[in-house]
Amino acid sequence: MNDAPLNNFWADSAPGEAGPRPALTGHHEADVAIIGAGLTGLWTAYYLKTLSPDLVIRVLEAERVGHGASGRNGGWVIGSLAGLSRLVDGLSRDERRACCRMLADNVEAIGATLAREGIEAEFHKGGAIYAAARYPGQEAIQRAYLEHLHALGHAEEACYWLDAAELAERAHFRNARGGVFQRDCATVHPLKLLRGLAGRLEAMGVTIHEQSRVRSRHPRGVTTESGHLRAEVTVSATEGYCAGLAEMQRYVLPVQSQVIATEPLSASHWAEIGMDGRPAFADASRLVNYGHRTADDRLVFGARGNYRLGGRPTWGQAIPASAVTLRRDLLVDLFPALEGVKITHGWGGSLGLSRRFRPHALLDRASGLATAGGYAGEGVAASHLFARTLADMILERDTDLTRMPWAMGDTRPSHGLRRWEPEPFRWLAARLISLSYAGEEALMRRERSLGIVRPALARLNDAFASIIE
């Protein structure tokens, strides 16, 4: 690897954009102001305008459409939700199943909406494989994960075990011992989705202002570097990029994610790798390794997120050569046939974690302040569902969405969330949890028993995870 920075594959492969949209200047009024032209912000604008065409909606973006995590992710559209166990805790079995059914249906709804609006975003529903590959100890982890999915309320016909032979029919992982197949998962080109959706919104009468960084948010309005917008409702849709919005940055923590993409692979490579159905895939590492086959026959692969001291988001998209090399080596470890394949792209961004890992859609009707986020890296699908929820809440519609556990109406955003602890406690907790996971993986790599070590690792995790409980 040389030290020349690589580019974001999604940006390189999306149709070119025209010049920046005009910034907000002067004083304006709107029914709804939305901060952030990512997936949450644009989907919220779309459903508000669809349900109430007369609404005046303005979207304020600090950079360009899709600049943040929405244009830098791994492209998974997951029919589940990080933090779901906390949301459904205390619900009945039927209520859990209804919640999981909504999450699963959300994947189909995204594909149907893109098709209806004529947005070509390479949406493909191939399911997801969670493989027990690389180490023998991973099989127990994946079988436990399957039990967890069923306990949450996911249907057994939608999430089931593949033995080694069944897994080999779908993908050829090194030393695969089986794995979980989750039916309700798709992949998408996120930046094509965003740019297509932005164009559709403008055709519907929504105004998008780029280069309009919000400096302050307050009841009934926001102030940017060069203007002021008064609005009855203001939606913060910034997720991991809420730096500068003091009210929100105490509640949503930016965690870094890094992704690579290979060159287009040959037919002989695909014969050795499999994946004819283009499923998404992950292995059982607690440090998270995931990827999928793109429409133009590349592999997009992400792994090993991290937290930066002080909760600083990643503004630039380039990642260091060492980060690219690490991910390439992990990918080759899963698929040895890829040894020597060229890595053409590498990029990074910041996802958002709420304390207790609870994703949320919040509205305080008294102040007109609303927000959604805390997706913990699974926001491509969740943003669509939570945007629909916010739209219903803002329009005072009593729907199945507004009765879901992530919907918190008539709640001041800061009151519905818990603050993160000050530094360096959260950085220390994140580092030690990551080290414990790495220690567990090192033992599995050596094929050594975790019988004695696992309880110690669990106690370490519990001790430091309690900081963020």
C-alpha positions in Angstrom: 0.0 0.0 0.0 1.2 3.5 -0.7 0.3 6.5 1.4 -1.9 8.2 -1.3 -5.4 8.7 0.2 -8.2 6.7 -1.4 -11.6 8.0 -2.2 -15.2 7.2 -1.1 -16.5 4.6 -3.6 -20.0 5.9 -3.3 -19.0 9.4 -4.3 -16.8 8.1 -7.2 -19.6 6.0 -8.6 -22.6 8.3 -8.2 -23.7 10.6 -11.0 -22.0 14.0 -10.8 -23.7 16.8 -9.0 -24.3 20.3 -10.2 -22.9 23.3 -8.2 -23.8 23.7 -4.6 -27.3 24.7 -3.8 -27.7 28.2 -2.5 -27.0 28.8 1.2 -29.6 30.3 3.5 -29.2 34.0 3.7 -31.3 36.6 5.4 -34.5 35.9 7.3 -37.1 33.3 6.2 -40.0 31.4 7.6 -41.1 27.8 7.2 -43.5 25.3 8.8 -40.7 22.8 9.3 -36.9 23.4 9.4 -34.7 20.3 9.1 -31.0 20.3 10.1 -29.1 17.8 8.0 -29.5 16.6 4.4 -28.7 13.0 5.2 -31.1 10.1 5.2 -33.0 11.1 8.3 -33.5 14.6 7.2 -34.4 13.9 3.6 -36.8 11.0 4.5 -38.5 13.2 7.1 -39.0 16.0 4.5 -40.3 13.4 2.0 -42.9 11.9 4.3 -44.0 15.3 5.7 -44.5 16.7 2.2 -46.2 13.5 1.0 -48.7 13.5 3.8 -49.2 17.3 3.9 -48.3 18.8 0.5 -49.0 22.4 1.6 -46.2 22.4 4.3 -43.3 24.8 3.7 -40.2 22.8 4.4 -36.5 23.9 4.3 -33.6 21.6 4.8 -30.3 23.1 6.1 -27.1 21.2 5.3 -23.6 22.3 6.5 -21.8 20.9 3.5 -23.4 19.0 0.6 -26.3 16.5 0.5 -25.0 13.2 1.9 -21.8 14.7 3.4 -22.1 12.9 6.7 -22.5 9.2 7.6 -25.5 8.8 5.2 -23.1 9.0 2.3 -20.2 7.1 3.8 -21.7 3.9 5.2 -21.5 0.3 4.2 -24.8 0.2 2.3 -26.7 -2.3 4.4 -30.5 -2.0 4.7 -31.2 -4.1 7.8 -34.6 -5.3 8.9 -33.6 -5.1 12.6 -32.4 -2.4 14.9 -29.3 -1.9 17.1 -30.5 -1.5 20.6 -33.8 -3.3 20.0 -33.5 -5.4 23.1 -33.7 -2.2 25.2 -36.7 -1.0 23.3 -38.8 -4.2 23.5 -37.9 -4.9 27.1 -41.1 -5.3 29.0 -43.3 -5.7 25.9 -45.4 -8.8 25.5 -44.5 -11.5 23.0 -47.1 -10.3 20.5 -45.9 -6.7 20.9 -42.3 -7.8 20.2 -43.4 -9.7 17.1 -45.3 -6.7 15.8 -42.3 -4.4 16.3 -40.0 -6.9 14.5 -42.5 -7.3 11.7 -42.5 -3.5 11.2 -38.7 -3.5 11.0 -38.8 -6.3 8.5 -41.5 -4.7 6.4 -39.5 -1.4 6.4 -36.8 -3.0 4.1 -39.5 -3.8 1.5 -41.0 -0.3 2.0 -37.7 1.4 1.1 -37.3 -0.7 -2.1 -41.0 0.0 -3.0 -40.6 3.8 -2.4 -37.4 4.0 -4.5 -39.1 2.2 -7.3 -42.2 4.3 -7.1 -40.2 7.5 -7.2 -38.0 6.3 -10.0 -34.8 6.6 -7.9 -32.2 4.1 -9.1 -30.1 3.3 -6.1 -29.0 -0.3 -6.7 -31.5 -1.6 -4.1 -31.1 -5.3 -3.9 -32.7 -7.6 -1.3 -30.4 -10.6 -0.9 -30.6 -11.2 2.8 -27.7 -11.3 5.2 -25.4 -14.1 6.2 -23.8 -14.0 9.7 -21.1 -16.6 9.3 -19.4 -18.8 11.9 -16.1 -18.5 10.0 -12.4 -18.1 10.9 -12.5 -19.7 14.4 -14.3 -22.7 15.9 -15.5 -20.6 18.8 -17.6 -18.4 16.5 -20.3 -21.1 16.0 -21.5 -20.8 19.6 -21.6 -17.0 19.2 -23.7 -17.2 16.1 -26.1 -19.8 17.5 -26.6 -17.6 20.5 -27.2 -14.6 18.2 -30.0 -16.6 16.4 -31.6 -17.4 19.8 -31.4 -13.7 20.6 -33.1 -12.7 17.3 -36.0 -15.1 18.0 -36.3 -13.8 21.6 -36.5 -10.3 20.3 -39.5 -11.3 18.2 -38.1 -12.0 14.8 -39.9 -14.7 12.9 -38.2 -18.1 12.7 -38.9 -18.4 9.0 -37.0 -15.1 8.5 -34.0 -15.9 10.7 -32.7 -19.4 10.6 -29.5 -21.5 10.8 -27.5 -22.6 7.8 -25.3 -25.7 8.3 -21.9 -25.7 6.7 -23.2 -27.3 3.4 -26.1 -24.8 3.2 -23.8 -21.9 3.8 -21.4 -23.1 1.1 -24.2 -22.9 -1.4 -24.5 -19.2 -0.7 -20.9 -18.1 0.0 -17.5 -19.7 0.4 -16.0 -18.4 3.6 -12.7 -19.9 4.9 -13.4 -22.7 7.4 -17.1 -21.8 7.6 -19.0 -24.0 10.1 -22.4 -22.6 9.4 -24.2 -19.4 10.2 -27.4 -17.4 10.6 -29.3 -16.2 7.6 -31.5 -13.2 8.1 -34.0 -12.8 5.2 -35.0 -9.2 5.7 -31.8 -7.4 4.7 -30.9 -5.5 1.5 -28.1 -3.4 0.1 -28.2 -0.1 -1.6 -25.9 2.6 -3.1 -26.5 5.2 -0.3 -25.3 8.3 -2.2 -27.4 7.5 -5.3 -30.4 7.2 -3.0 -29.6 10.5 -1.3 -29.1 12.5 -4.5 -32.1 10.9 -6.1 -34.2 11.7 -3.1 -33.0 15.3 -2.9 -34.0 15.9 -6.5 -37.4 14.4 -5.9 -37.9 16.6 -2.9 -37.1 19.7 -4.8 -39.6 18.7 -7.5 -42.1 18.4 -4.6 -41.4 22.0 -3.5 -38.9 21.4 -0.6 -36.1 23.9 -0.5 -32.6 22.5 0.3 -29.9 24.9 1.4 -26.3 23.7 1.3 -23.2 25.4 2.9 -25.6 26.4 5.7 -24.1 25.3 8.9 -26.5 25.8 11.9 -24.9 27.7 14.7 -27.7 27.6 17.2 -31.1 25.9 17.5 -33.8 27.3 19.7 -37.6 27.0 20.0 -39.3 28.1 16.8 -36.1 28.7 14.8 -32.5 28.2 13.9 -29.6 30.6 13.1 -27.0 29.8 10.4 -23.7 31.5 9.5 -25.6 33.9 7.2 -29.3 33.7 8.0 -32.1 32.9 10.3 -35.0 30.6 9.7 -38.2 30.8 11.8 -40.2 27.5 11.9 -42.9 26.0 14.0 -41.0 22.7 14.1 -37.2 22.2 14.0 -35.9 18.7 13.4 -32.2 17.9 14.2 -31.2 15.1 11.8 -27.5 15.2 12.4 -26.8 11.9 14.1 -23.0 11.6 14.7 -22.4 15.1 13.2 -24.1 17.2 15.9 -20.8 19.0 16.9 -21.7 22.7 17.3 -25.2 21.9 18.6 -24.4 21.9 22.3 -27.9 20.6 23.3 -27.5 17.4 21.2 -23.8 16.7 21.3 -24.0 15.7 25.0 -26.5 13.0 24.1 -25.3 11.5 20.8 -21.7 10.3 20.6 -19.8 10.1 17.3 -18.1 6.7 16.7 -15.8 6.2 13.7 -16.5 3.7 11.0 -14.0 2.8 8.2 -14.8 1.0 4.9 -12.9 -0.2 1.8 -13.9 -1.4 -1.7 -12.0 -3.8 -4.0 -11.6 -3.4 -7.7 -14.3 -5.2 -9.8 -13.7 -8.9 -9.3 -13.4 -11.4 -12.2 -15.8 -14.3 -12.8 -13.1 -16.7 -11.6 -12.9 -14.8 -8.3 -16.7 -15.0 -7.9 -16.6 -18.7 -8.6 -14.3 -19.1 -5.7 -16.2 -16.7 -3.4 -19.8 -17.5 -4.3 -22.4 -14.9 -3.4 -24.5 -15.3 -6.6 -27.5 -13.9 -4.7 -25.5 -10.9 -3.5 -26.2 -11.3 0.2 -24.7 -9.0 2.7 -22.4 -10.8 5.1 -20.7 -10.5 8.5 -18.7 -12.9 10.7 -19.1 -13.4 14.4 -16.4 -11.0 15.5 -17.5 -8.7 18.3 -15.3 -6.0 16.7 -17.7 -6.2 13.6 -16.6 -7.3 10.1 -19.2 -6.8 7.4 -19.6 -6.4 3.6 -21.5 -7.1 0.4 -21.1 -7.6 -3.3 -22.0 -4.4 -5.2 -23.9 -4.1 -8.5 -20.6 -3.7 -10.4 -19.0 -6.8 -8.8 -16.8 -5.3 -6.1 -16.7 -6.2 -2.5 -17.4 -3.4 0.0 -16.0 -4.3 3.4 -16.1 -2.5 6.7 -14.6 -3.4 10.1 -13.3 -2.2 13.4 -15.0 1.1 14.4 -13.4 3.2 17.1 -14.0 6.1 19.4 -11.9 9.3 19.4 -11.1 11.1 22.7 -13.5 14.0 23.1 -16.1 12.6 20.7 -14.8 14.3 17.7 -16.5 13.4 14.4 -14.7 12.6 11.2 -15.1 15.5 8.9 -12.8 14.3 6.1 -13.5 11.0 4.3 -9.9 9.7 3.8 -8.6 7.0 6.0 -4.9 6.1 6.6 -3.1 3.4 4.6 -2.8 1.4 7.8 -6.5 1.3 8.2 -6.9 0.2 4.6 -4.3 -2.6 5.1 -6.0 -3.9 8.3 -9.4 -4.2 6.5 -7.9 -5.8 3.4 -6.2 -8.4 5.6 -9.4 -9.2 7.4 -11.2 -9.5 4.1 -8.5 -11.9 2.8 -8.8 -13.9 6.0 -12.5 -14.5 5.3 -11.9 -15.1 1.5 -8.3 -16.3 0.8 -9.1 -16.2 -2.9 -8.8 -12.4 -2.7 -5.1 -12.4 -1.9 -3.5 -9.9 -4.3 -6.8 -8.2 -5.3 -6.4 -4.4 -5.5 -8.2 -2.1 -3.0 -9.3 0.9 -4.9 -11.3 2.9 -2.3 -11.1 3.6 1.4 -13.2 6.0 3.4 -14.6 6.8 6.9 -17.3 8.6 8.7 -19.0 9.0 12.1 -22.1 7.1 13.3 -24.1 8.2 16.3 -24.5 6.3 19.6 -27.0 7.4 22.2 -26.4 6.5 25.8 -27.7 3.0 26.6 -27.6 2.5 22.9 -31.3 3.5 22.6 -32.4 4.7 19.1 -35.0 7.4 19.3 -37.6 9.6 17.6 -38.4 12.5 19.9 -40.7 15.4 19.7 -41.3 18.2 22.2 -44.5 19.9 20.9 -44.3 22.8 23.4 -41.0 24.0 21.9 -41.3 22.5 18.4 -38.0 20.7 18.8 -37.6 17.2 17.4 -34.8 14.7 16.6 -34.1 11.1 15.6 -31.0 9.1 15.7 -28.8 6.9 17.8 -28.8 4.2 15.1 -25.5 2.7 16.2 -24.4 2.0 12.6 -27.7 0.6 11.3 -29.2 3.9 10.1 -29.7 3.3 6.4 -32.9 1.4 7.2 -33.7 2.9 10.6 -33.6 6.5 9.3 -36.4 5.7 6.9 -38.6 4.2 9.6 -37.8 6.9 12.2 -38.4 9.6 9.6 -41.9 8.2 9.0 -42.4 8.1 12.7 -41.3 11.7 13.1 -43.6 12.8 10.2 -46.6 11.1 11.9 -45.7 12.7 15.3 -45.3 16.2 13.9 -48.6 15.9 12.0 -50.3 14.5 15.1 -51.3 11.3 13.4 -52.1 8.3 15.7 -50.5 5.4 13.8 -48.8 2.1 14.5 -45.5 4.0 14.1 -46.3 6.5 16.8 -47.1 3.7 19.2 -43.7 2.0 18.7 -41.2 2.1 21.7 -38.8 4.3 19.8 -41.4 7.1 19.5 -41.3 9.6 22.3 -43.9 12.3 21.8 -44.4 15.5 23.8 -40.9 15.0 25.2 -38.1 17.6 25.2 -35.3 15.9 23.2 -32.8 16.4 26.0 -35.3 15.0 28.5 -35.9 11.8 26.5 -32.1 11.0 26.4 -29.5 10.5 29.0 -26.2 12.4 28.9 -22.9 10.7 28.2 -20.3 10.9 31.0 -17.5 13.4 30.7 -14.1 12.5 29.3 -11.9 10.6 29.8 -14.3 8.1 31.3 -16.2 7.3 28.1 -13.0 7.0 26.1 -11.5 4.7 28.7 -14.6 2.5 28.7 -14.6 2.3 24.9 -10.9 1.4 24.8 -11.1 -1.3 27.5 -14.2 -2.9 26.0 -12.5 -3.0 22.6 -9.4 -4.6 24.2 -11.4 -7.2 25.9 -13.1 -8.1 22.6 -9.7 -8.3 20.9 -8.4 -10.5 23.6 -11.4 -12.9 23.2 -10.7 -13.0 19.4 -7.0 -13.7 19.9 -7.8 -16.7 22.0 -10.3 -18.0 19.4 -7.7 -17.5 16.7 -5.4 -19.8 18.6 -8.3 -22.2 19.1 -7.9 -22.1 22.8 -10.7 -22.6 25.3 -12.4 -19.6 26.7 -13.8 -21.5 29.7 -11.6 -19.8 32.2 -11.0 -16.5 30.5 -14.6 -15.8 29.3 -15.9 -15.0 32.8 -13.1 -12.6 33.4 -13.7 -10.9 30.0 -17.4 -10.7 30.8 -16.7 -9.1 34.2 -14.4 -6.6 32.5 -17.1 -5.8 29.9 -19.8 -5.4 32.5 -17.7 -3.2 34.7 -16.9 -0.7 32.0 -20.2 -1.1 30.1 -21.9 0.1 33.3 -20.4 3.5 32.5 -22.7 3.8 29.5 -25.7 2.0 31.0 
